[in-house]
Amino acid sequence: MDMFEHQFEEEKEKGVPLAARMRPRAFDNFVGQEHLIGEGRLLRKAIESGQLPSIILWGPPGSGKTTLAYIIANTTDSHFSPISAVSAGVADLRRIIEEAKERRKMYQQKTILFIDEIHRFNKAQQDAVLPFVEDGTITLIGATTENPSFEVISPLLSRCQVLTLNPLTEHEIHFIILRAQKDRLRGLGELNVELSADALSHLVTMSNSDARVALNALERAALTTLPGADGKRYISLATIEDAIQHRALRYDKAGEQHYDIISALHKSMRGSDPDGSLYWLARMLEAGEDPLYIARRLVRFASEDVGLADPQALVIAMAAQQAVHFIGMPEGNLALAEAAVYLATAPKSNSLYQAYSLVQEEIKQGSTEEVPLHLRNPVTPLMKDMGYGKGYKYAHDYPGHFVEQQNLPDSLQGKRYYTPSDQGYEKEVIARLKAWWPEKEKPGEVEKEREG
């Protein structure tokens, strides 16, 4: 009896979930990830030859990271020491490393240290592994759903090969479900489960590429369905809907999905697509994202991408933030939805963003010119004697409440940072500025003169 057969016998006795019982024991039974473990692929050849390097398996939940680690253990002659970063600490790592040293010294046997959810280890815990990966005391297999570039320390990452696992396709999930349904040893074969076509289709779709979600929902449905007169358990669409409840969203508020989806929301609003905006907004909210984080991003978008094309956009975004803060969730989701749709359908202008960026660059280049004397406030007699405020023209004393005067330092006189777009409210702004400042230069002209 090999390691897997012993493990499966124990699992059956303990009544562990179907997903754990159906874990493949060999590459031939593994579904998906052909780019890594298909015949002739580098990883498979390395494993079968016993020359496995330290690796980080990065992929979404239910894509086979842990299963692949156990298959590696069953395929090689190395000792396998699995731990979970959720519950293990430095003391556990030291114990495994000391045992690995003894095993290597006495039996010339390698040790594979498998760390599930390695992204949960802090820097000190990862540092504890580093020297022993480097000197070959252990071969590390780390599994993570998070981008290793952010979650694994650079020295450890440089000593490991990162292997990316793809989400399982609907066809692969379909195959895994049917295999579990028919397997009489470890699956549900003895229960005579029959899935209706629409129930199977819904289960595949709602599992969201996560084999674990699919199998555990299937088991819940099977165990709560009574056999019919013919001894079969007929599972309907309604039963699967009840078993799976809702789609298992792949989302981590601290990980890459967080940044990918907020980026998708921002770009959908910028692209004036209310449907895309609502979809990505809901993906975050339904997955438990902090609504105030989303509100802050909507406020930023209102200033950056709508700007003065619709000054009301910032008001709407701030109102949504206040609504979420006042009434909380889930009621606040509609306030955010209203703001997202408003921003998506508003006229767009990034002229304000560009103008501020130009000013930022001016200052970064060392522009610290003095304030012209006429713009300074003469708060003391001495300041007045020095010329503070002299020659200042009070705009309200002039027709149209406007008078031309110098408001920038001498070296920047005539410089223009803000150029309104021809969208929305900014059309009015263009007309006013042309009337007030007909001689002002366009952004960049001063720089061209300087370069010339």
C-alpha positions in Angstrom: 0.0 0.0 0.0 1.6 3.3 -1.1 1.3 6.6 0.7 -1.9 7.6 -1.1 -3.7 4.3 -0.7 -3.0 4.5 3.1 -4.1 8.2 3.1 -7.4 7.5 1.3 -8.3 4.6 3.6 -7.8 6.9 6.5 -9.8 9.6 4.8 -12.7 7.3 4.1 -12.8 6.2 7.8 -12.8 9.8 8.9 -15.5 10.9 6.5 -13.4 13.6 4.9 -15.0 15.7 2.1 -15.3 14.3 -1.4 -12.8 16.8 -2.8 -10.1 15.3 -0.5 -11.1 11.7 -1.2 -11.0 12.3 -5.0 -7.5 13.8 -5.0 -5.6 12.1 -7.9 -2.6 9.9 -6.9 -0.7 10.0 -10.2 -0.1 12.3 -13.2 -2.3 10.1 -15.4 -5.3 11.0 -13.2 -4.5 14.6 -12.8 -6.9 17.0 -14.7 -5.6 20.2 -16.2 -2.2 22.0 -16.2 -1.0 20.2 -19.3 1.5 23.0 -19.8 3.3 21.8 -16.6 2.8 18.1 -16.3 1.9 16.8 -19.8 4.0 14.1 -21.3 7.5 15.4 -22.1 7.0 18.7 -20.2 10.0 19.9 -18.2 8.4 19.8 -14.8 7.2 16.2 -15.3 10.5 15.0 -16.5 12.3 16.7 -13.6 9.9 15.0 -11.1 10.1 11.6 -12.7 13.9 11.8 -12.8 14.1 12.9 -9.2 15.8 16.2 -10.1 13.0 18.5 -8.8 14.1 22.1 -8.1 12.5 24.2 -5.4 9.2 25.5 -6.9 6.4 27.9 -6.0 3.0 26.8 -7.4 0.9 29.9 -8.0 -2.7 29.5 -9.1 -6.4 30.1 -8.1 -8.2 28.0 -5.5 -9.1 24.5 -6.7 -6.7 24.4 -9.6 -4.6 21.5 -8.2 -1.7 23.0 -6.3 -1.9 20.7 -3.3 -2.8 17.7 -5.4 0.2 18.3 -7.6 2.4 18.5 -4.5 1.2 15.1 -3.2 1.6 13.5 -6.6 5.2 14.7 -6.6 5.6 13.2 -3.2 4.3 9.9 -4.4 6.4 9.9 -7.5 9.8 10.7 -6.0 11.9 8.9 -3.5 12.1 12.0 -1.3 10.7 12.2 2.2 7.6 14.4 2.1 6.9 16.9 5.0 3.7 18.9 4.4 2.7 21.9 6.6 0.2 24.7 6.3 1.3 28.3 6.8 -2.0 28.9 8.6 -1.1 26.8 11.6 2.7 26.2 11.4 5.4 28.4 12.8 9.2 28.7 12.9 9.4 25.9 15.5 7.8 23.5 13.1 10.1 24.6 10.3 13.2 24.1 12.5 12.0 20.6 13.6 11.5 19.5 9.9 14.9 21.0 8.9 16.7 19.1 11.7 15.0 15.9 10.7 15.9 16.6 7.1 19.6 17.0 8.0 19.6 13.7 9.9 17.8 11.9 7.0 20.3 13.3 4.5 23.2 12.4 6.7 22.1 8.8 7.6 20.2 7.7 4.5 21.2 10.2 1.8 17.5 10.8 1.3 16.2 14.2 0.2 13.3 16.0 2.0 10.5 17.9 0.2 9.0 20.6 2.4 5.6 21.5 1.2 4.2 24.8 2.6 0.6 25.3 1.7 -0.5 28.9 1.6 3.1 30.1 1.8 1.9 33.7 1.3 0.7 33.6 4.9 4.2 33.2 6.3 5.8 36.5 7.4 9.3 37.6 6.5 10.9 36.0 9.5 9.3 32.6 8.8 10.4 32.7 5.2 13.9 33.7 6.2 14.0 30.6 8.4 13.7 28.4 5.3 16.0 30.3 3.0 19.5 28.9 4.0 18.3 25.3 3.8 16.7 25.8 0.4 20.0 27.3 -0.7 22.3 24.5 0.7 19.9 21.7 -0.5 18.9 20.4 2.9 15.3 20.7 1.7 13.5 21.0 -1.6 10.7 23.6 -1.2 7.3 23.4 -2.8 5.2 26.4 -1.9 1.6 26.8 -2.9 -0.1 30.2 -3.1 -3.1 31.9 -4.5 -1.3 35.2 -4.3 1.2 36.8 -6.7 4.6 35.5 -5.3 6.3 38.7 -6.4 4.4 40.5 -3.6 4.1 37.7 -1.1 7.4 35.8 -1.1 10.6 37.5 -0.1 13.0 38.2 -3.0 15.9 36.0 -1.8 13.6 32.9 -1.5 11.8 33.7 -4.7 15.2 33.9 -6.6 16.0 30.3 -5.4 12.7 28.9 -6.6 11.0 28.4 -10.0 7.6 29.9 -10.1 5.1 27.7 -11.9 1.7 29.3 -12.8 -1.4 27.1 -12.7 -4.3 28.1 -14.9 -7.9 28.1 -13.8 -9.6 24.8 -14.7 -11.8 25.0 -17.8 -15.5 24.2 -17.7 -14.8 21.0 -19.6 -12.2 20.0 -17.0 -14.6 20.7 -14.1 -17.3 18.7 -16.0 -14.9 15.7 -16.3 -14.0 15.9 -12.6 -17.6 16.0 -11.5 -18.6 13.0 -13.6 -15.5 11.0 -12.4 -16.5 11.6 -8.8 -20.1 10.7 -9.5 -19.1 7.3 -10.9 -16.1 6.4 -8.7 -17.3 3.6 -6.3 -14.2 3.5 -4.2 -13.6 7.1 -3.2 -16.4 8.9 -5.0 -20.2 8.8 -4.9 -20.7 5.7 -7.1 -22.3 3.7 -4.3 -24.9 6.4 -3.9 -26.1 6.0 -7.5 -26.2 9.7 -8.1 -27.8 11.0 -11.3 -27.5 14.7 -12.2 -30.0 16.4 -14.5 -28.4 18.2 -17.4 -29.3 21.6 -16.1 -28.1 20.8 -12.6 -24.7 19.6 -14.0 -24.4 22.7 -16.1 -25.2 25.0 -13.2 -22.8 23.2 -10.9 -20.0 23.6 -13.5 -20.7 27.3 -14.0 -21.2 28.2 -10.3 -18.0 26.4 -9.2 -16.1 29.2 -11.0 -13.2 26.9 -12.1 -12.7 25.6 -8.5 -12.8 21.8 -8.4 -13.0 21.8 -4.6 -16.2 23.9 -4.7 -17.7 21.7 -7.4 -17.1 18.4 -5.6 -18.1 19.5 -2.1 -21.3 21.0 -3.5 -22.0 17.8 -5.4 -21.5 15.8 -2.2 -23.9 18.1 -0.2 -26.5 17.6 -2.8 -26.1 13.9 -3.0 -26.2 13.4 0.8 -29.4 15.5 1.1 -31.2 13.7 -1.7 -33.2 10.6 -0.9 -33.0 7.6 -3.2 -36.0 6.9 -5.5 -37.8 3.6 -5.9 -35.1 2.5 -8.3 -32.4 3.2 -5.8 -31.0 6.2 -7.6 -30.6 9.7 -6.2 -31.8 12.2 -8.8 -30.3 15.6 -8.2 -32.3 18.5 -9.7 -31.3 22.0 -10.5 -33.0 23.3 -7.4 -31.0 20.9 -5.2 -27.7 22.1 -6.8 -28.7 25.8 -6.4 -29.4 25.1 -2.7 -26.2 23.2 -2.3 -23.9 25.8 -3.8 -25.8 28.9 -2.7 -23.8 31.4 -4.7 -20.9 31.6 -7.1 -17.5 31.0 -5.4 -15.8 34.3 -6.3 -12.0 34.3 -6.8 -11.1 37.4 -5.0 -8.7 38.4 -2.3 -8.9 41.9 -0.8 -5.2 41.9 -0.2 -4.0 40.2 -3.4 -3.8 40.6 -7.1 -7.5 40.1 -7.8 -8.1 43.3 -5.7 -5.9 45.4 -8.0 -7.1 43.7 -11.2 -10.7 44.3 -10.5 -10.5 47.8 -9.3 -8.5 48.5 -12.4 -11.2 47.0 -14.5 -13.8 49.2 -12.8 -11.8 52.3 -13.3 -11.2 51.5 -17.0 -14.9 50.6 -17.6 -16.0 53.9 -16.2 -13.4 55.8 -18.2 -14.7 53.9 -21.2 -18.2 55.2 -20.5 -19.6 51.6 -20.1 -22.2 51.5 -17.3 -22.7 47.8 -17.7 -19.0 46.9 -17.3 -18.8 49.4 -14.4 -21.7 47.8 -12.5 -20.3 44.3 -13.1 -16.8 45.0 -11.7 -18.3 47.0 -8.8 -20.6 44.1 -7.9 -17.7 41.6 -8.2 -15.9 43.5 -5.4 -18.9 44.2 -3.2 -20.3 40.7 -3.3 -16.8 39.3 -2.5 -16.7 41.4 0.7 -14.5 44.3 -0.4 -14.4 47.4 1.9 -17.1 49.7 0.4 -15.3 52.7 1.6 -12.2 51.7 -0.4 -14.4 51.6 -3.5 -15.9 55.0 -2.6 -12.4 56.5 -2.3 -11.6 55.2 -5.8 -14.8 56.7 -7.2 -13.9 60.1 -5.7 -10.5 59.9 -7.3 -12.0 59.0 -10.6 -14.4 61.9 -10.5 -11.5 64.3 -10.2 -9.1 62.5 -12.5 -11.3 61.3 -15.4 -14.4 63.4 -15.3 -13.0 66.6 -13.8 -14.5 69.8 -14.8 -16.3 68.3 -17.8 -19.0 67.6 -15.1 -18.3 69.3 -11.7 -21.3 67.5 -10.3 -19.4 64.2 -10.6 -17.3 64.9 -7.5 -20.4 65.8 -5.6 -22.1 62.6 -6.5 -19.0 60.5 -5.6 -18.8 62.2 -2.2 -22.5 61.7 -1.6 -22.0 58.0 -2.3 -19.2 57.9 0.2 -21.4 59.6 2.8 -24.3 57.3 2.1 -22.2 54.2 2.6 -20.8 55.6 5.8 -24.3 56.6 7.0 -26.4 53.5 6.2 -23.7 50.8 5.9 -24.0 47.7 3.8 -25.6 46.0 2.0 -28.0 49.0 1.6 -25.1 51.3 0.6 -24.3 49.2 -2.5 -26.9 51.1 -4.5 -25.4 54.4 -3.6 -22.1 53.2 -5.0 -23.8 51.7 -8.0 -25.5 55.1 -8.7 -22.2 56.9 -8.5 -20.5 54.4 -10.7 -23.1 54.7 -13.4 -23.2 58.5 -13.1 -19.4 58.6 -13.5 -19.5 56.1 -16.4 -22.1 58.2 -18.3 -20.6 61.6 -17.5 -18.6 63.6 -20.1 -14.9 62.8 -19.6 -11.9 65.1 -19.3 -8.5 64.6 -17.8 -7.4 68.2 -18.3 -7.4 68.9 -14.6 -5.2 65.8 -14.0 -2.8 66.8 -16.8 -2.7 70.4 -15.5 -1.7 69.3 -12.0 0.8 66.8 -13.4 2.5 69.7 -15.3 2.7 71.8 -12.2 4.0 68.9 -10.2 6.8 68.4 -12.8 7.6 72.1 -12.7 8.1 72.0 -9.0 10.1 68.8 -9.1 12.5 70.5 -11.5 13.2 73.0 -8.8 10.7 75.8 -9.4 10.6 77.6 -6.1 10.3 81.2 -7.4 9.3 83.9 -5.0 5.7 85.2 -4.8 5.4 88.5 -6.8 5.2 91.4 -4.4 1.8 92.5 -5.5 0.3 89.1 -4.6 1.7 89.2 -1.0 -0.5 90.3 1.8 0.9 93.4 3.7 -0.1 92.3 7.2 2.4 94.7 8.9 3.5 98.3 8.2 7.0 97.1 7.4 5.7 94.7 4.8 3.7 97.5 3.2 6.8 99.7 3.1 8.6 96.9 1.4 6.1 96.9 -1.4 3.9 93.9 -0.3 0.5 94.2 -2.1 1.6 97.3 -4.1 -0.2 97.4 -7.4 -2.6 94.6 -6.7 -5.8 94.9 -8.7 -9.0 93.8 -6.9 -11.0 91.9 -9.5 -14.4 92.9 -8.2 -13.6 96.5 -8.9 -13.5 95.9 -12.6 -16.1 95.2 -15.3 -17.1 91.6 -15.4 -15.2 91.0 -12.1 -12.0 90.4 -14.1 -8.8 92.3 -14.6 -5.6 91.0 -16.2 -2.6 90.9 -14.0 0.4 88.7 -13.2 -0.4 85.7 -11.0 2.7 83.5 -11.6 6.4 84.1 -10.8 8.3 86.2 -13.3 10.1 83.1 -14.8 6.7 81.4 -15.5 4.9 84.5 -16.7 2.4 83.5 -19.5 2.7 79.8 -18.8 -0.4 77.7 -19.3 -1.0 74.5 -17.4 -4.7 74.0 -17.7 -6.2 73.4 -21.1 -9.9 72.5 -20.9 -11.4 69.9 -23.1 -14.4 70.4 -25.4 -16.5 68.2 -23.2 -19.5 69.1 -21.0 -19.1 72.1 -18.7 -15.5 72.7 -19.9 -17.0 74.2 -23.2 -18.1 77.1 -21.1 -14.7 77.3 -19.4 -13.0 77.5 -22.8 -15.1 80.5 -23.8 -14.3 82.3 -20.5 -10.6 81.7 -20.6 -10.3 82.8 -24.3 -12.0 86.1 -23.3 -9.9 86.6 -20.2 -6.5 85.3 -21.3 -6.3 85.5 -25.2 -2.5 85.7 -25.1 -1.6 82.7 -22.9 0.6 80.0 -24.2 -0.4 76.4 -24.6 1.1 73.8 -22.2 4.6 72.8 -23.2 5.5 75.9 -25.2 7.7 77.3 -22.5 9.6 74.0 -22.3 10.1 74.0 -26.0 11.5 77.5 -25.9 13.9 76.5 -23.1 15.0 73.4 -24.9 15.6 75.4 -28.1 
